[in-house]
C-alpha cells in the first residue's frame, strides 16, 4: 500500500508544513484537497493521520492526529554492507533494499571497487540515495525507516560490525561469496531468530581472498547462492530477500512427522 513518509517530526502542536516535492506529490499527484486526510509515517516509523488544513501559496499545512505503532510485527533488523559498484547500480541497490525492508545500508570501498566517493561527490550521492529511499518507501509501503550511511572502507565496516556485535551479541553476519568457502545455508544461520542479520556483498569481482579472510575472522559466515555467479545488484536483492522471508516465516515452521505407509495386505 502506498504511503507518505514525513522527513521530520511535527511541531509541539502536531502541525506539519510541506512544500516543494512533497506538496507536488500530495496535491498534484494524489490530488488531495483541504479537508482531506492521509496516512503518513513519522521519521521514527510510527503511523499518523494528517488532516490538511490549508494549501495556500504552495504550502500544505496539516494537523497530525495521533501516532500509532506499525501493524507489522517487529523483525530483527537487516543490515546491508554493500561494496561500491560501478555507475548508477548503487541507486538500484538502495531502492530495492528500501522496498525490501532493509534497516541500514552501508556502502564501502573494497579492493575491487572502481567507484570512489569523496568530498562533494559523496555528499551529492548521499542526498540522492536519501531521496530514493523516501520514494521507495512511499511506493512500497515499507514501514522500516531505512537509513543509508556515508561510504566507508572495509576497516570502517568491520569496526561498525564490532560495535553491533557488542551491543547485540546474538546478531549474525553473512558473507556472500562466489566460491564455496563453507557448507552453511541461510536457514542454518537464521533458524534461531538472530537479534540482527548483517549481509556483506562485494562489488563487481566480489571480495579478494584477503578481504574474505578478514570478514570470516570477524565472525561472518560465508554463503554461496546456487551454482551461478550473480551480479552485485542481483546478489544484494536476492540475499536481503532470502533473509527477510526466512525471518518472516520462522514462527510458522514446524517439523512434520511423515504418515506411516499402509500396512501390508490391507484392504484397498
ChimeraX attribute file (.defattr): number of C-alpha atoms within 10 A of each C-alpha:
attribute: neighborCount
match mode: 1-to-1
recipient: residues
	/A:1	8
	/A:2	13
	/A:3	18
	/A:4	20
	/A:5	24
	/A:6	20
	/A:7	13
	/A:8	12
	/A:9	14
	/A:10	15
	/A:11	11
	/A:12	7
	/A:13	8
	/A:14	13
	/A:15	17
	/A:16	20
	/A:17	17
	/A:18	17
	/A:19	15
	/A:20	10
	/A:21	10
	/A:22	18
	/A:23	19
	/A:24	16
	/A:25	14
	/A:26	17
	/A:27	17
	/A:28	12
	/A:29	10
	/A:30	10
	/A:31	10
	/A:32	16
	/A:33	16
	/A:34	15
	/A:35	11
	/A:36	13
	/A:37	17
	/A:38	15
	/A:39	16
	/A:40	20
	/A:41	29
	/A:42	21
	/A:43	16
	/A:44	14
	/A:45	19
	/A:46	17
	/A:47	24
	/A:48	20
	/A:49	17
	/A:50	22
	/A:51	20
	/A:52	21
	/A:53	17
	/A:54	17
	/A:55	18
	/A:56	9
	/A:57	7
	/A:58	13
	/A:59	16
	/A:60	22
	/A:61	20
	/A:62	24
	/A:63	20
	/A:64	24
	/A:65	15
	/A:66	11
	/A:67	14
	/A:68	13
	/A:69	13
	/A:70	14
	/A:71	9
	/A:72	9
	/A:73	7
	/A:74	9
	/A:75	15
	/A:76	15
	/A:77	20
	/A:78	26
	/A:79	24
	/A:80	26
	/A:81	25
	/A:82	25
	/A:83	30
	/A:84	26
	/A:85	26
	/A:86	14
	/A:87	9
	/A:88	9
	/A:89	13
	/A:90	20
	/A:91	17
	/A:92	15
	/A:93	22
	/A:94	29
	/A:95	20
	/A:96	23
	/A:97	25
	/A:98	29
	/A:99	22
	/A:100	22
	/A:101	23
	/A:102	26
	/A:103	19
	/A:104	21
	/A:105	23
	/A:106	22
	/A:107	27
	/A:108	28
	/A:109	23
	/A:110	23
	/A:111	17
	/A:112	16
	/A:113	18
	/A:114	15
	/A:115	15
	/A:116	14
	/A:117	19
	/A:118	13
	/A:119	7
	/A:120	9
	/A:121	10
	/A:122	13
	/A:123	14
	/A:124	12
	/A:125	18
	/A:126	17
	/A:127	11
	/A:128	11
	/A:129	21
	/A:130	17
	/A:131	12
	/A:132	18
	/A:133	23
	/A:134	21
	/A:135	18
	/A:136	22
	/A:137	27
	/A:138	21
	/A:139	14
	/A:140	16
	/A:141	19
	/A:142	23
	/A:143	24
	/A:144	24
	/A:145	20
	/A:146	26
	/A:147	17
	/A:148	20
	/A:149	14
	/A:150	14
	/A:151	24
	/A:152	17
	/A:153	15
	/A:154	19
	/A:155	13
	/A:156	14
	/A:157	20
	/A:158	16
	/A:159	12
	/A:160	13
	/A:161	22
	/A:162	15
	/A:163	12
	/A:164	17
	/A:165	16
	/A:166	11
	/A:167	11
	/A:168	13
	/A:169	13
	/A:170	14
	/A:171	20
	/A:172	22
	/A:173	26
	/A:174	25
	/A:175	23
	/A:176	25
	/A:177	23
	/A:178	19
	/A:179	14
	/A:180	14
	/A:181	15
	/A:182	11
	/A:183	10
	/A:184	13
	/A:185	14
	/A:186	17
	/A:187	13
	/A:188	9
	/A:189	17
	/A:190	20
	/A:191	13
	/A:192	11
	/A:193	18
	/A:194	18
	/A:195	18
	/A:196	20
	/A:197	23
	/A:198	24
	/A:199	22
	/A:200	28
	/A:201	24
	/A:202	31
	/A:203	26
	/A:204	17
	/A:205	14
	/A:206	23
	/A:207	24
	/A:208	14
	/A:209	8
	/A:210	9
	/A:211	15
	/A:212	21
	/A:213	14
	/A:214	15
	/A:215	21
	/A:216	15
	/A:217	10
	/A:218	14
	/A:219	17
	/A:220	20
	/A:221	24
	/A:222	25
	/A:223	21
	/A:224	22
	/A:225	17
	/A:226	9
	/A:227	9
	/A:228	8
	/A:229	15
	/A:230	17
	/A:231	14
	/A:232	24
	/A:233	21
	/A:234	13
	/A:235	21
	/A:236	25
	/A:237	17
	/A:238	14
	/A:239	21
	/A:240	22
	/A:241	18
	/A:242	14
	/A:243	20
	/A:244	20
	/A:245	11
	/A:246	16
	/A:247	21
	/A:248	15
	/A:249	9
	/A:250	15
	/A:251	10
	/A:252	6
	/A:253	9
	/A:254	7
	/A:255	5
	/A:256	6
	/A:257	6
	/A:258	6
	/A:259	6
	/A:260	6
	/A:261	6
	/A:262	9
	/A:263	7
	/A:264	6
	/A:265	6
	/A:266	6
	/A:267	6
	/A:268	4
